[in-house]
Amino acid sequence: MTLEIITSYSLAPLRHGFFTRRGGASSGVFRGLNCGTGSSDQHDVVTINRTRVADAMGLPLDALMGVHQIHSADVITLTQLTADRPKADALVTATRGIALSVLAADCQPVLFADHHAGVIGAAHAGWKGALGGVLEATLDAMEALGATRTNTHVVIGPSISQTAYEVGPEFFEDFIAQDPDFARFFANGKNGKYQFDLQALGLHRLRQAGVGSAQWTRHCTYADPDRFYSYRRATHHKEADYGRLIAAITLGPAD
């Protein structure tokens, strides 16, 4: 099966994409393009999947850079290829020949590009990372490489939508304790629960930070099992594990 790659006009002509689960070699609960090295999927099969992603980026597998994601606001700046996977949740670079990538299965995969400066970024932003400032930290790191926020375009990829993201009252209370205005990201749900709008939080933080444009692809990971992995859906179905979707962006091959 051919890879399915969701792209955005605002990031073009840079090669980039939010990859769905279609076109992969994994089977069982991981059926499709599972790119999670931390999953219990077969390592060799995950390598095949990641190689297909690298090929789509026009680069070798060792150019597909990622991090050990920990729901933080930590950002890694890459100036060359490395075998290390430091603990962080975002990467930035101004170097050709590198594909920045992040994994997600309900959290927001976020791609950044300042075409004029030739600086790109990728971030993993769940509620904890978004609230903790990973999006702003990514922009700060891009600025250190010469990017300008008003020239930076940002796209949030497939992630869990508000209709599928039910949370308890303690989650809501923790949020509004930080800022009462955060109530805007919640809708009343059933049985005293709330529905949380993760993408609204991400877009709000990005627009407050002054980016040139920010958008969500409007794909819900929970609602479409044929195309997307979802941690919450796997939990609800009592599955033993779940696959990870990958998002990637590159400035192109090395000169």
C-alpha positions as CSV (number, residue, x, y, z in Angstrom):
1,M,0.0,0.0,0.0
2,T,1.2,3.5,-0.9
3,L,2.1,5.9,1.9
4,E,-0.4,8.5,2.8
5,I,1.1,11.9,3.6
6,I,-0.9,14.9,4.8
7,T,0.8,18.1,3.7
8,S,0.1,21.8,4.1
9,Y,0.4,24.6,1.5
10,S,1.9,26.9,4.2
11,L,4.9,24.7,4.6
12,A,5.4,24.1,0.9
13,P,7.7,23.8,-1.1
14,L,9.7,22.3,1.8
15,R,9.4,18.5,1.8
16,H,7.3,17.6,4.9
17,G,4.4,15.5,6.0
18,F,2.1,14.1,8.7
19,F,2.2,10.4,7.9
20,T,-0.9,8.3,8.4
21,R,-0.7,4.6,9.3
22,R,-1.2,3.6,5.7
23,G,1.6,2.0,3.7
24,G,3.5,0.4,6.6
25,A,4.8,-3.1,7.2
26,S,3.5,-3.6,10.8
27,S,0.7,-6.0,11.7
28,G,-1.7,-6.7,14.5
29,V,-2.5,-3.7,16.7
30,F,0.4,-1.9,15.0
31,R,-1.0,-2.6,11.5
32,G,0.5,0.0,9.2
33,L,3.2,2.6,9.4
34,N,4.2,2.3,13.1
35,C,7.3,4.4,13.6
36,G,7.5,4.1,17.4
37,T,10.9,2.6,18.4
38,G,9.6,2.6,22.0
39,S,6.6,0.4,21.1
40,S,6.6,-3.4,21.5
41,D,6.4,-3.8,17.7
42,Q,9.2,-5.8,16.0
43,H,12.3,-3.6,15.8
44,D,13.1,-4.7,12.2
45,V,9.6,-3.9,11.0
46,V,9.7,-0.4,12.7
47,T,13.0,0.2,10.9
48,I,11.4,-0.7,7.6
49,N,8.6,1.8,8.3
50,R,11.0,4.5,9.3
51,T,13.1,3.8,6.1
52,R,10.0,4.4,4.0
53,V,9.4,7.8,5.8
54,A,13.1,8.8,5.2
55,D,12.7,7.8,1.5
56,A,9.7,10.0,1.2
57,M,11.7,12.9,2.7
58,G,14.4,12.2,0.0
59,L,17.0,11.3,2.7
60,P,18.7,8.2,4.1
61,L,17.3,6.6,7.3
62,D,20.2,8.0,9.4
63,A,19.1,11.5,8.5
64,L,15.7,11.0,10.2
65,M,16.3,12.7,13.5
66,G,14.1,12.4,16.6
67,V,14.2,12.7,20.3
68,H,13.2,10.6,23.4
69,Q,9.9,12.4,24.1
70,I,9.1,13.2,27.7
71,H,6.2,15.8,27.6
72,S,8.7,18.7,28.3
73,A,9.4,22.1,26.9
74,D,13.0,21.1,26.0
75,V,14.3,21.8,22.5
76,I,17.3,20.3,20.7
77,T,19.2,22.4,18.1
78,L,20.8,20.2,15.4
79,T,23.7,21.4,13.3
80,Q,24.7,17.9,12.1
81,L,23.5,14.3,12.1
82,T,23.9,12.4,15.3
83,A,23.0,9.0,16.6
84,D,21.9,10.4,20.0
85,R,18.3,10.6,21.0
86,P,18.3,13.1,23.9
87,K,15.3,13.6,26.1
88,A,13.4,16.5,24.7
89,D,10.1,17.3,22.8
90,A,11.2,19.5,19.9
91,L,14.0,19.9,17.4
92,V,15.1,22.8,15.2
93,T,17.7,23.2,12.5
94,A,19.0,25.4,9.8
95,T,21.1,22.6,8.3
96,R,20.2,20.8,5.0
97,G,20.4,17.0,4.9
98,I,18.5,16.6,8.2
99,A,14.8,15.5,8.6
100,L,13.3,16.6,11.9
101,S,10.7,14.2,13.2
102,V,8.3,13.7,16.1
103,L,6.0,10.9,17.1
104,A,2.4,11.1,18.3
105,A,-0.7,9.1,18.9
106,D,-3.2,11.8,20.1
107,C,-0.8,14.5,21.1
108,Q,-0.1,17.3,18.6
109,P,2.7,16.8,16.1
110,V,3.7,20.4,15.1
111,L,5.8,21.4,12.2
112,F,7.4,24.9,11.8
113,A,9.1,26.7,8.9
114,D,10.6,30.1,8.2
115,H,11.2,29.8,4.5
116,H,13.0,33.1,4.2
117,A,15.6,32.3,6.9
118,G,15.8,28.6,6.1
119,V,15.0,27.4,9.6
120,I,12.6,24.6,10.5
121,G,11.3,23.0,13.6
122,A,9.2,20.0,14.8
123,A,7.5,19.6,18.2
124,H,5.5,17.1,20.2
125,A,2.9,18.9,22.1
126,G,0.4,17.1,24.4
127,W,-1.5,19.1,26.9
128,K,1.5,19.1,29.3
129,G,4.0,20.2,26.7
130,A,1.7,22.9,25.3
131,L,0.9,24.2,28.7
132,G,4.6,24.1,29.7
133,G,5.7,26.2,26.7
134,V,7.2,23.7,24.2
135,L,5.7,25.7,21.2
136,E,7.2,29.0,22.4
137,A,10.5,27.3,23.2
138,T,10.7,25.9,19.7
139,L,10.2,29.4,18.3
140,D,12.9,30.8,20.6
141,A,15.3,28.1,19.4
142,M,14.4,28.9,15.8
143,E,15.0,32.6,16.4
144,A,18.5,31.8,17.7
145,L,19.2,30.3,14.3
146,G,18.0,33.4,12.5
147,A,14.2,32.8,12.1
148,T,11.6,35.5,12.6
149,R,8.3,34.7,14.3
150,T,6.2,36.8,11.9
151,N,7.8,34.8,9.0
152,T,7.3,31.4,10.6
153,H,4.4,29.2,9.5
154,V,3.2,26.5,11.8
155,V,0.9,23.5,11.2
156,I,-0.6,21.2,13.9
157,G,-1.1,17.7,12.5
158,P,-3.6,14.9,13.3
159,S,-4.3,14.7,17.0
160,I,-7.3,14.0,19.3
161,S,-10.2,16.4,18.8
162,Q,-12.3,18.0,21.5
163,T,-15.3,15.6,20.9
164,A,-13.1,12.6,21.8
165,Y,-11.0,14.2,24.6
166,E,-13.0,13.7,27.8
167,V,-11.3,14.9,31.0
168,G,-12.3,15.0,34.7
169,P,-13.1,18.1,36.8
170,E,-9.6,17.9,38.4
171,F,-8.0,18.4,35.0
172,F,-10.2,21.4,34.4
173,E,-9.5,22.9,37.8
174,D,-5.7,22.5,37.4
175,F,-5.9,24.4,34.1
176,I,-8.0,27.3,35.3
177,A,-5.9,27.5,38.5
178,Q,-3.1,28.6,36.2
179,D,-5.2,31.0,34.2
180,P,-9.0,31.4,34.5
181,D,-9.1,32.3,30.8
182,F,-8.2,28.7,30.0
183,A,-11.8,27.8,30.6
184,R,-12.2,28.7,26.9
185,F,-10.6,25.4,26.0
186,F,-13.3,23.3,27.7
187,A,-16.9,22.4,26.9
188,N,-19.3,20.7,29.3
189,G,-19.5,16.9,28.8
190,K,-21.5,14.1,30.3
191,N,-21.7,13.1,34.0
192,G,-19.7,16.1,35.3
193,K,-16.9,15.6,32.8
194,Y,-15.5,18.1,30.3
195,Q,-14.3,18.0,26.7
196,F,-10.9,19.5,26.2
197,D,-9.8,21.3,23.0
198,L,-6.1,20.6,22.7
199,Q,-5.7,22.2,19.3
200,A,-7.4,25.4,20.5
201,L,-4.8,25.6,23.2
202,G,-2.0,25.0,20.7
203,L,-3.3,27.5,18.2
204,H,-3.8,30.1,21.0
205,R,-0.3,29.7,22.3
206,L,1.2,30.0,18.8
207,R,-0.9,33.1,17.8
208,Q,-0.1,34.8,21.1
209,A,3.6,34.1,20.4
210,G,3.3,36.1,17.1
211,V,3.7,33.5,14.4
212,G,3.0,34.4,10.8
213,S,0.3,31.7,10.5
214,A,-0.9,28.7,12.5
215,Q,-3.4,26.1,11.5
216,W,-4.6,22.6,12.4
217,T,-5.1,20.0,9.6
218,R,-8.4,19.1,11.3
219,H,-7.8,15.3,11.5
220,C,-8.9,13.5,14.7
221,T,-6.7,10.6,15.6
222,Y,-9.3,9.0,17.8
223,A,-12.1,9.1,15.3
224,D,-10.4,7.4,12.3
225,P,-8.8,4.1,13.2
226,D,-8.1,3.2,9.5
227,R,-5.8,6.2,9.2
228,F,-4.4,7.0,12.6
229,Y,-3.1,5.5,15.8
230,S,-4.6,6.7,19.1
231,Y,-3.4,6.0,22.6
232,R,-6.8,6.8,24.1
233,R,-8.7,4.6,21.6
234,A,-6.3,1.7,22.3
235,T,-6.8,2.2,26.0
236,H,-10.6,2.2,25.6
237,H,-10.4,-1.0,23.6
238,K,-8.0,-2.6,26.1
239,E,-5.3,-3.2,23.5
240,A,-1.9,-4.2,24.7
241,D,0.0,-1.4,22.9
242,Y,-0.5,1.1,20.1
243,G,1.4,2.5,17.1
244,R,3.0,5.9,16.8
245,L,2.4,8.3,13.9
246,I,5.3,10.3,12.6
247,A,5.6,13.8,11.3
248,A,8.7,15.1,9.5
249,I,10.1,18.1,7.7
250,T,13.4,18.8,6.0
251,L,15.2,21.7,4.2
252,G,16.3,19.2,1.6
253,P,19.4,17.2,0.8
254,A,22.8,18.4,1.8
255,D,24.5,20.7,-0.7
